[in-house]
Amino acid sequence: MKSEGFVQSGLEDSVWIRQQDERLPHAILMSAHIDDTLILCEDLDTLSKLKALMLTRFEGTDEGDVTEYLGCEVVRDREQRTLHLRQSAYIKKVLAFHAMTDANP
C-alpha cells in the first residue's frame, strides 16, 4: 500500500488514504481487511485506474458495486450521495444462535 502512495488513516490500521497526484488525480480511501477490500473515490476514472493497478499486483476480483462489507449491508443512494451500513443479518444470526428470534424487547 505504501508503495502506491497510501498512508494509514491513524484511526484504524485497516483504513488507508491516498492523496491525489498526477497519476491518480482524486483522493482515495481504502479499507483492506484480510481478503475483503473496499475502495472509495469520488471519481470513477480514478477508481478504475486504481482497481486495474491493484489487480496487476494482487490476486483478486472486482465485484462491482458494494452491497455487503465485513458482514454489514451497504445501502447507497447515489442521488442523495449517502451511504448507510446495516447489521440486520448479523443481529438475526446472533439472535438465532441464542435461540432468541421470538424474544420481545
N, C-alpha and C positions, 0 to 999 in steps of 0.2 A: 504494500500500500504506500509506504513512504517513497518508494522509487517512482511512483506515479504522482507525487506531489500531495498526497493525503497526510493529514496530521490528526491525531486523536483529538476528540472534542474536549476532553478534560472532564466530562461529566460521566461518561460511560466508556469502558475500554473497547467495546464493540462498535462504537459510533465514530466515524471518520469524516473529516471535512476537507474539501479541496477547493481552494480559491480559483477564480477564473484566471486564465492566461491566454497567450496567443493560440496555443494548441486546442484548448477546450475553453471557449470564451464565456462560460457561465459557471457559477459556483455549484458544487455537487455535495450532497450529504449522502453518506452510505453507512448502513448498518450491516455488519457481517457477523453472523453467529453460526459457527460450525459449518454446515453446508447450506445455510439459508442467507441470502443477501438481498437487501432492499436498497434501491438507489433512487434518490430524489433529485430532480433538477427541473428548473422552470422552462428549459429549452429542449425540445425533442431532438434536434440535431446533435446537440452536445451530449445528451443522454445516449443516443445511438452510437456516437463515436466512442464513448467510454465503454459501453457494453461490448462493442466489437473488440476494443483493445483488451478488455478483461478476458474475453473468451479466447483470445490468442495466447494468453499467459496462463490461464487456469482452465481446468476441465469443468464444464457446466453447460447449462441450457438457459435460454431466455424464455421464461414462462409467460411473457406478455404482461398485461396489466395485473397488478397485485389484487387478490381477493382475500388472501389469508397470509399472515406472517407471524411466526412463532406462536401459533395457537390462537391468534386474535383474528377475527373477521375484520377486513378493511373495507370501509364504506366511503366511497368518494362521490362528491358532487362537483364535477368539473365546472359547471356553470357558476356555482357559488364559490368555487375554489376552496372547498372544505374537505377535510379527511377526518373520519371518526374510526375509532377502534372499539370493537365489541368483543366481549369474552363470554357470550351466551353459551356457546358449545362447551367451553371449559367448565362453566358453572354447572351445566346439566350433567356433565361427566362426573364431577365431584359429588353432586347430589346422588347420582345413581350409585356410585361407589359406596356411599354411606347409607344406602337404602333410604334416602330422604326425598325421593322425587314427589311424594304426595304430602310433604311437610307444609304446614301453614305458617307463614311468618308471624 
